[in-house]
Amino acid sequence: MSSQGKTYLKFGSATVVIFFLLGYLAYTGVQDSKSYYVTISELHKMGNGAYSKRLRVAGNVQPGSIKRTGTHVQFVLMEQDQLLSVDYTGTEAPPDTFKDDSQALADGSFGHDGVFHAKALQAKCASKYAPKQPGNPMQAEPAKSMTQAQPASTRMTN
């Protein structure tokens, strides 16, 4: 084999190794960032498979269950008749909307101790976005007429 052929072989094999390593890193990165959304009842039915996966679980926060210590929070999620104890140890404090009876989404892993260990926590306040009810005194004022809505300098006078 000529020296030019050996050079091509070396560069070709190095290129194959680099592409293989990049593919491996991409695959493991996707596996580490992948999380499965499950309900509390599905989590309890998963058996041993629940311990090895990154999971996301949603439910309503049980009233009176929130115990805060800095950014560490313990609480219980409810879904119909199912309960799940959650231990959140994230780097940020839970959002302001995280309160009793609020909907919350915990992202983490289920431990052998029966507690869901969350690294991320999201909460939403559905009542904030609910449409206003008819006859509610908190509704907005009716729209002003065109002459009232225009600035004084642009109003037409008779």
Secondary structure, 3 states (H helix, E strand, C coil): CCHHHHHHHHHHHHHHHHHHHHHHHHHHHHHHHCCEEECHHHHHHCHHHHHCCCEEEEEEECCCCCEEECCEEEEEEEECCEEEEEEEECCCCCCCCCCCCCEEEEEEEECCCCCEEEEEEEEECHHHHCCCCCCCCCCCCCCCCHHHHCCHHHCCCC
